[in-house]
Structure formats: structure tokens, C-alpha cells
């Protein structure tokens, strides 16, 4: 296994703070809006390597409505391209909000109140490989069957084109990328809005499905027992009832922890430069672990924190997602971002391409095996797609497994389909019975119309069926022609 040489410098540790989200205030609204701007400009420029105009049109447009007023009052960001630092002023008395890019970690937000000198205390990774090359291969899966005649793929032109029209699947939706795979081969692909096959976008909550894949890879490597108690140091007192929470409870979104009414909004962490250990570990129980389903970013974050503490080796934790999972499947344009304490914020802050997302989906179709090497435990695909003991209600036919959504009750979609889903229209649809992966990515407006993923999935599957039927008929006619030619070439009288 290729190991990275890590040089971890001392990290300044802040005093532990209350984990509950504070109330709204003009000051905090401004700080969070500035954090959003600094973070997305930083990641867009230095991870995605797109222009500032593209970032402003995509990542900085259609943001959370409750941030918009404060955001509109912010000045232009200050960009230090040499040091890869982005700063956004927001206060007359405190330093700007700052995001710093580092190889292997992407962009990290400094805590509110920290000045730029704080960046010198962050850890670094030396000898990080550069993976900025092209990504043009059509054959991604082990079952790929390449056909040179692109005419077979014509049936996919309609649903793919309609995905970008901003009308068919939702008024005002903004698709940035679509990749369709059948039998391990890319059979449909389209990009828009300054995005290419090698342009990473933020995954938002698709990151949760990547996180459970990292945990699966660690489990297969014998490094982590996800069935056991989390054993987090923050809960390590004999009388703490949270010790009953297992990592599996967290994967099932059934920790029982309080996450307020907006468990999928961890703004102080995502945009406030907070630490995971301050923002996710201090919540109280409000339900018995395993008895109630509640979607919560903190559950994913705590599962990854449990992995870090169980490993007891920060260098191993830093490289494990790449060496044990991503690089093995060719997902070399993917970056996991961390807080300034070194914890992966992989409930949302992963940047990856549509093709790398398709690779992850294909890994699940192959039950965790890639080019003959097992990466995930046997049966892991079934594990993440099996309904958890506690299920969501009123989710439009969607159930929940382990960090994946289940499309088991979606009309017109095979019952074995399951999905990784994220804000602003990110999705990986995995359909084992059809050997199909569908990736749709977007910059849909927060609070606006949602992309109709169910209708799109039905349309794509119908087009793939037509394509496969055309392939089969072409194969039949070719075989018949070959047989006729062989018969004519045989000597008479035989």
C-alpha cells in the first residue's frame, strides 16, 4: 500500500464550547455568510480550479435564503493565490472569515475571530500526488462491454437533454452534470455551467454515502468494528447514557441525539469554522438509541469521529479514505475537507466529479470488488441498502438504509434501487437489477423547485432498456449474418 509522508504540525486548540446551535443574530448571520463565501471561493478556485465568474454563477448563487440578506452586504473577497487563502471582511472589530487550501485537505475554514496567522498552525501533508489529468475512459466497471457504434446511445439523448432545460424535471432547476452507466460502461454523459468531467463539485450530503464507504473499507481492512459502541472520549464517563450509541445507530440515523428541528443544518460547523468535537459531541439524548429515525449531519460526523478515535493514528486517518477506497477505484479527483482540528467533515464537505460518483455507484454494483480486489466487506451493498430498523415517515416513498436512501416504494422504479442524495440536486442512483448507475448533479436554488429525480430515473431506465434492446437486436443480426457467410463459404456437398 502506498503510504503518504505526513508532517503534522501542532494545532492550536480552542476551549471547548457548548455544542448547541446558538440563536440567530445579525453578527452571526454575517459571520456565517462570510464563511460561506470564503469557503466556496476557496474550494472553487483551488480544488475545482474554475474561474471566479463560474463560482459566482454556481456556488454563490441560490444559497440558503436566510443567509442572503447578510451575504448581499459583504464586500468582495480578498484572494491570495500564492498562499491559496481567501478572506472575507464581515465585522468592524473581528478579523475576516478565512479559508485556507492545503493539498489533501482542500479548504479549511479558520474559526470566527482567528486571524490569518492561525493558518500556520494547521497540519500539512507532504508528497501529495497531483491528479489533474484527463478522465476520458468509458469503461469504468469490471463488467464493461464497449460498443464503438455510438448510435446505440441515441435513446438517452432525450432524457439527458431535458435534464438541462430547467423545465422538464422542475422549473428553474439547474443541472450541471449527468453520467449514465450500464454494465460498467458510460453510455450517456453531459455537462453544463462551466463543469467538465474533471471538475469537482461539492457533494453536499452525498458525502454521507462516501463516509459509510470509508467505514466499510476500514472494517474490511480490520481497522474498525462499526457494530460496537462508539466509545467517544467525550462520552467516556460511567454515567453517560450516550455510551449506548453504536456506530451502526449513527449510520442508520438513529442515534437518538438532539439535533434541533434542522438536523441537516450544522451551520456553525460548515460555515462558522467550528470544530466537530465542539459542535457534534455535546448533544443530549432525546430518544432511545436505535428507536427513532431522524436525519442528522451529526450522526455521520460522529461515525467518522469514532473511526478516528478507534484508529488512534491521525496520519492513518488522514490517508485511509484515499488509500483504502478512492484511489483504488480511480476516484482521483475527489477531496475530503476537514475542520481545523483535522476531522473530516464528510457529512457534506467532499468535492468530487460526476465520474468519480459513478465509480462509487459501480463499486456497489460489484459488491465492493474492483478489478478483482475486494475493497468493501462481502455483502456491504446489501447492508447499506437494507431498511434500517427505524424508518423515516412522509418521505415520498423513500426509505433509509445505512447512509443511503432507498427507492423501494417509488412508483415505476425497481424496488432494489437506492441512492446517495445531497443538497442542490446531487445524486447517485444505483439500480442493481438493471446494472445501471445514474448520476445527476446540479446547482439548484436552495428553497426553490427540486429536481424530479423519480421522473428522471424512470426516463433514463426506459431509455437504457431501449438501448439494450437495440444492442441485442444488432448482435442477433450480426450473428445471423456471420452464420450465413460461414455457410456460403463451406464447400458444396458437406
C-alpha positions in Angstrom: 0.0 0.0 0.0 1.3 3.4 -1.0 1.7 5.5 2.1 1.8 9.2 2.4 4.5 11.0 4.4 2.7 13.2 6.8 4.1 16.2 8.6 1.6 17.1 11.3 2.3 20.4 13.0 1.0 21.4 16.4 -2.6 22.6 16.2 -3.8 25.4 18.4 -6.7 24.0 20.5 -9.7 26.2 21.4 -11.5 26.0 24.6 -14.4 23.5 24.3 -17.7 25.3 23.7 -21.4 24.4 24.1 -22.4 22.2 21.2 -25.9 23.6 20.8 -26.5 25.9 17.9 -26.9 29.5 19.2 -29.8 31.8 18.3 -29.9 34.0 15.3 -28.2 37.4 15.4 -27.1 39.9 12.8 -23.5 39.3 13.8 -23.7 35.5 13.5 -25.6 35.8 10.2 -22.9 38.0 8.8 -20.1 35.6 10.1 -21.8 32.6 8.6 -22.5 34.3 5.2 -18.9 35.4 5.1 -17.8 31.9 5.9 -19.9 30.5 3.1 -18.4 33.0 0.6 -14.8 32.3 1.7 -15.2 28.6 1.8 -16.8 28.2 -1.7 -14.5 30.7 -3.4 -11.5 28.8 -1.9 -12.7 25.4 -2.9 -13.9 26.6 -6.3 -10.6 28.3 -7.1 -8.1 25.8 -5.7 -9.9 22.4 -5.7 -12.2 22.7 -8.6 -9.9 25.1 -10.4 -12.7 27.1 -12.1 -13.0 30.8 -12.6 -14.4 33.3 -10.1 -17.2 34.1 -12.5 -18.2 30.4 -12.6 -18.1 30.2 -8.8 -20.3 33.3 -8.5 -22.8 31.9 -11.1 -22.9 28.5 -9.4 -21.9 28.0 -5.8 -22.6 31.6 -4.7 -26.0 31.9 -6.4 -29.1 30.3 -4.9 -27.6 30.0 -1.4 -29.7 29.5 1.8 -32.4 32.2 1.8 -31.7 33.0 5.5 -28.1 33.9 4.6 -29.0 36.0 1.6 -29.6 39.4 3.3 -26.3 39.2 5.2 -24.5 37.9 2.2 -25.6 40.8 0.0 -23.9 43.2 2.4 -20.5 41.5 2.2 -17.6 43.1 0.3 -15.6 41.3 -2.4 -13.4 38.5 -1.2 -9.6 39.1 -1.0 -7.8 36.3 -2.7 -4.1 35.4 -2.1 -3.5 33.0 -4.9 0.1 32.4 -3.9 -0.8 31.2 -0.4 -4.2 29.8 -1.5 -6.1 31.9 1.1 -9.4 33.6 0.7 -10.6 36.3 3.2 -14.0 38.0 3.5 -14.5 41.0 5.8 -17.7 41.0 7.9 -17.0 42.8 11.1 -15.5 46.1 12.3 -14.0 44.5 15.4 -13.0 40.9 14.4 -10.7 39.5 11.7 -12.2 38.4 8.3 -13.5 35.0 7.8 -10.7 33.0 6.3 -10.5 29.7 4.3 -7.1 28.1 3.6 -6.4 25.4 0.9 -4.0 22.6 1.7 -3.1 19.6 -0.5 -5.0 16.5 0.6 -7.4 18.5 2.8 -8.9 21.0 0.4 -10.1 24.2 2.0 -10.4 24.6 5.8 -12.2 27.5 7.5 -10.5 29.1 10.4 -12.6 29.7 13.5 -14.5 33.0 13.8 -12.1 35.5 15.4 -8.9 33.9 14.1 -6.5 35.9 12.0 -4.5 34.7 9.1 -1.5 33.7 11.3 -3.7 30.8 12.6 -3.2 29.2 9.2 0.4 28.4 10.1 -0.7 26.1 12.9 -2.6 23.7 10.5 -1.3 20.3 9.7 0.1 19.5 6.2 0.6 16.5 4.0 3.8 16.2 2.1 4.3 14.4 -1.2 0.6 14.6 -2.1 0.1 13.3 -5.6 -1.2 15.6 -8.3 -4.2 14.1 -10.0 -5.2 16.8 -12.5 -5.0 14.7 -15.6 -7.9 13.9 -18.0 -10.6 11.4 -17.3 -11.9 10.0 -20.6 -12.3 6.3 -20.1 -15.8 4.9 -20.9 -15.0 1.6 -19.3 -15.3 2.0 -15.6 -16.7 -1.2 -14.2 -15.5 -4.8 -14.4 -18.5 -5.7 -16.5 -17.9 -3.0 -19.1 -18.8 -4.1 -22.7 -17.7 -1.4 -25.0 -19.5 -0.8 -28.3 -17.9 1.6 -30.8 -21.2 2.4 -32.5 -22.4 5.4 -30.6 -25.8 5.2 -32.4 -27.0 2.8 -29.7 -26.9 5.6 -27.2 -29.3 7.9 -29.1 -32.2 6.9 -26.9 -30.5 8.6 -24.0 -30.3 12.0 -25.7 -33.8 12.9 -24.8 -33.8 12.5 -21.0 -30.2 13.8 -20.8 -31.0 16.9 -22.8 -34.3 17.5 -20.9 -32.4 17.3 -17.6 -30.6 20.6 -18.6 -33.6 22.6 -19.9 -34.7 23.9 -16.5 -38.3 22.9 -17.1 -38.9 19.2 -17.7 -37.8 18.0 -14.3 -38.5 21.1 -12.4 -39.0 24.8 -13.2 -35.7 26.7 -12.6 -33.6 23.6 -11.8 -30.0 23.9 -12.9 -28.3 20.7 -13.9 -24.5 20.8 -14.1 -23.7 17.1 -14.9 -25.3 13.8 -15.8 -23.5 10.5 -16.2 -25.3 7.2 -17.0 -23.6 3.8 -16.7 -24.9 0.5 -18.0 -23.0 -2.7 -17.4 -19.9 -0.8 -16.3 -19.8 1.4 -19.4 -20.5 5.1 -19.6 -23.4 5.3 -22.1 -24.5 8.9 -21.5 -22.7 12.0 -20.3 -23.4 15.7 -20.4 -22.1 18.8 -18.7 -23.0 22.5 -18.4 -22.4 25.7 -16.5 -18.6 25.6 -16.7 -18.3 22.0 -15.4 -16.3 19.2 -17.1 -15.5 15.6 -16.5 -12.6 16.6 -14.2 -14.3 19.5 -12.3 -15.1 18.6 -8.7 -18.3 20.0 -7.1 -19.3 19.9 -3.5 -21.2 16.7 -2.9 -23.3 18.1 0.0 -25.0 15.0 1.6 -23.8 12.5 -1.0 -20.8 12.7 1.2 -22.7 10.6 3.8 -22.7 7.7 1.4 -19.0 8.2 0.8 -18.4 8.2 4.5 -20.2 4.9 5.0 -18.0 3.5 2.2 -14.9 4.7 4.0 -16.1 3.0 7.2 -16.8 -0.2 5.2 -13.3 -0.1 3.8 -11.9 0.3 7.3 -14.0 -2.6 8.5 -12.8 -4.8 5.7 -9.2 -3.9 6.5 -9.7 -5.0 10.1 -9.4 -1.5 11.5 -12.9 -0.7 12.7 -15.9 -2.6 14.2 -18.9 -0.5 13.2 -21.2 -2.7 15.2 -19.6 -1.7 18.5 -20.2 1.3 20.7 -18.7 4.5 19.5 -16.5 4.8 22.7 -16.1 8.5 22.1 -13.8 10.2 24.6 -16.3 13.0 25.0 -18.8 10.5 26.4 -16.4 8.4 28.5 -17.9 8.7 31.9 -19.7 5.8 33.6 -23.0 7.6 33.9 -23.2 9.0 30.4 -26.2 7.3 28.7 -24.8 8.2 25.3 -22.3 5.3 25.7 -25.1 3.1 24.5 -24.9 4.6 21.0 -23.2 2.4 18.5 -21.6 3.4 15.2 -24.4 1.4 13.5 -27.0 3.6 15.2 -25.2 6.6 13.7 -25.1 5.0 10.2 -28.9 4.4 10.5 -29.6 8.0 11.5 -30.9 6.6 14.8 -28.6 8.0 17.4 -31.5 9.5 19.4 -29.4 12.7 19.9 -31.0 16.1 19.9 -30.2 17.9 16.6 -33.0 20.6 16.9 -35.6 20.9 14.2 -33.0 21.2 11.5 -30.7 18.3 11.9 -29.4 18.7 8.4 -28.2 22.3 9.1 -25.0 22.4 11.0 -24.1 26.0 10.0 -21.7 26.7 12.9 -19.6 23.8 11.7 -20.0 24.1 7.9 -19.8 27.9 7.6 -18.7 29.1 11.0 -15.3 27.4 11.3 -16.3 25.3 14.3 -14.7 22.0 15.3 -16.6 18.8 15.0 -15.7 17.8 18.6 -17.3 21.0 19.9 -20.4 21.0 17.6 -21.3 17.3 17.4 -20.4 15.6 20.6 -22.2 17.7 23.2 -25.9 16.9 22.3 -28.2 15.2 24.7 -30.3 12.2 24.1 -33.9 12.9 23.2 -34.8 9.3 22.2 -33.5 5.9 22.9 -30.7 4.9 20.5 -31.9 2.8 17.6 -35.6 3.5 18.2 -36.2 6.7 16.2 -35.0 7.8 12.7 -34.0 11.4 12.4 -31.9 12.8 9.6 -28.9 14.5 11.2 -25.5 15.6 9.9 -24.1 15.0 13.4 -24.7 11.3 13.2 -22.4 11.0 10.1 -19.8 13.3 11.7 -19.8 11.2 14.9 -19.4 8.0 13.0 -16.3 9.4 11.3 -15.0 10.7 14.6 -15.5 7.3 16.1 -13.3 5.9 13.3 -10.6 8.5 14.0 -10.6 7.7 17.7 -10.6 4.0 17.2 -7.6 4.2 14.8 -5.7 6.3 17.2 -3.4 7.4 14.4 -4.1 10.7 12.8 -1.7 10.0 9.9 -3.6 6.8 9.1 -7.0 8.5 9.5 -5.9 11.2 7.0 -4.8 8.9 4.3 -7.3 6.0 4.8 -10.2 7.3 2.6 -7.8 7.7 -0.3 -5.6 4.7 0.0 -8.2 2.1 1.1 -11.1 3.4 -1.1 -11.0 6.3 -3.5 -7.7 5.7 -5.3 -8.3 2.0 -5.7 -11.4 2.7 -7.8 -9.8 5.5 -9.8 -11.6 8.4 -8.0 -8.5 10.6 -8.1 -10.4 13.9 -8.5 -12.0 13.7 -5.0 -11.0 15.7 -1.9 -12.4 15.3 1.6 -12.3 18.6 3.6 -11.6 18.8 7.3 -12.2 21.2 10.1 -9.1 23.0 11.6 -8.8 20.2 14.1 -8.3 17.6 11.4 -11.7 15.9 11.5 -13.2 15.1 8.1 -16.5 17.0 7.6 -17.7 14.2 5.4 -21.4 14.7 6.0 -21.2 17.3 3.3 -17.8 18.8 2.5 -16.4 16.5 -0.1 -15.6 17.7 -3.6 -15.7 15.2 -6.4 -16.6 14.8 -10.1 -19.7 13.2 -11.6 -17.5 10.4 -12.9 -16.0 9.7 -9.5 -19.5 9.5 -8.1 -20.4 7.0 -10.9 -17.3 4.9 -9.9 -18.6 4.7 -6.3 -22.0 3.6 -7.6 -20.3 0.9 -9.8 -18.3 -0.3 -6.8 -21.6 -1.1 -5.1 -23.0 -2.8 -8.1 -19.9 -5.0 -7.9 -20.5 -5.7 -4.2 -17.3 -3.9 -3.2 -14.9 -5.6 -5.6 -12.8 -3.6 -8.1 -10.6 -5.3 -10.7 -10.5 -8.4 -8.6 -9.6 -6.7 -5.3 -12.2 -6.6 -2.5 -12.4 -3.2 -1.0 -15.7 -3.3 0.9 -16.9 -6.3 3.1 -18.8 -9.0 1.3 -22.5 -8.1 1.3 -21.8 -4.4 2.1 -24.0 -3.4 -0.8 -26.9 -5.3 0.8 -26.1 -3.9 4.2 -26.3 -0.2 3.1 -29.5 -0.9 1.1 -31.4 -2.9 3.7 -34.1 -0.9 5.5 -32.8 0.3 8.9 -34.9 -0.8 12.0 -36.3 2.8 12.3 -37.6 4.4 9.2 -38.5 7.9 8.0 -42.1 8.9 7.5 -43.6 11.2 4.8 -40.6 10.9 2.6 -42.4 10.4 -0.7 -41.8 6.7 -0.9 -38.1 6.8 0.2 -36.8 4.6 2.9 -33.4 4.6 4.6 -30.6 2.1 4.9 -27.1 2.9 6.2 -26.3 6.4 4.9 -28.2 5.6 1.7 -31.7 6.4 0.7 -33.9 3.6 -0.5 -36.2 4.0 -3.5 -38.1 0.9 -2.5 -41.6 2.5 -2.8 -41.1 4.9 -5.7 -43.6 4.2 -8.4 -42.1 3.0 -11.6 -38.6 2.5 -10.2 -37.2 -1.0 -9.4 -37.7 -1.8 -5.7 -34.0 -2.6 -5.3 -32.9 0.9 -6.3 -31.1 3.0 -3.7 -29.5 6.4 -3.8 -27.0 8.9 -2.4 -28.7 12.3 -2.2 -27.4 15.8 -1.5 -28.5 19.4 -1.3 -28.8 21.4 -4.6 -29.6 18.3 -6.6 -26.7 15.9 -6.1 -27.5 12.2 -6.6 -26.2 8.7 -7.3 -28.9 6.3 -8.2 -27.9 2.6 -8.1 -30.2 0.0 -9.7 -28.7 -3.5 -9.2 -31.5 -5.3 -11.1 -30.6 -3.2 -14.2 -26.9 -3.0 -13.7 -27.3 0.8 -14.0 -25.8 3.8 -12.2 -27.3 7.3 -12.8 -25.5 10.4 -11.5 -27.2 13.8 -11.6 -25.6 16.9 -10.3 -26.8 20.5 -10.0 -26.8 24.0 -8.6 -30.5 24.0 -7.8 -31.6 27.0 -5.8 -32.0 26.5 -2.1 -35.6 26.8 -1.3 -36.6 26.5 -4.9 -38.1 23.7 -7.0 -36.5 20.4 -6.5 -35.3 18.3 -9.5 -37.8 15.5 -10.1 -35.3 12.7 -9.6 -38.0 10.0 -9.7 -39.3 11.0 -13.1 -35.7 11.4 -14.4 -34.8 7.9 -13.1 -37.8 6.4 -14.9 -37.0 8.1 -18.1 -33.3 7.1 -18.1 -34.1 3.5 -17.3 -36.6 3.4 -20.1 -34.0 4.8 -22.5 -31.4 2.3 -21.3 -33.9 -0.6 -21.9 -34.4 0.7 -25.4 -30.6 0.9 -25.9 -30.0 -2.6 -24.6 -32.8 -3.9 -26.9 -31.2 -2.3 -29.9 -27.9 -3.8 -28.9 -29.4 -7.2 -28.6 -31.1 -7.0 -31.9 -27.9 -5.7 -33.6 -26.0 -8.6 -32.0 -28.6 -11.1 -33.3 -28.5 -9.7 -36.8 -24.6 -9.7 -36.8 -24.6 -13.3 -35.6 -27.1 -14.3 -38.3 -25.0 -12.6 -41.0 -21.8 -14.3 -39.8 -23.6 -17.6 -39.8 -24.9 -17.0 -43.4 -21.4 -16.0 -44.6 -19.9 -19.1 -43.0 -22.5 -21.3 -44.6 -21.8 -19.8 -48.0 -18.1 -20.3 -47.6 -18.3 -24.0 -46.8 -17.6 -26.5 -49.7 -20.7 -27.8 -51.5 -21.9 -31.2 -50.6 -20.9 -31.1 -47.0 
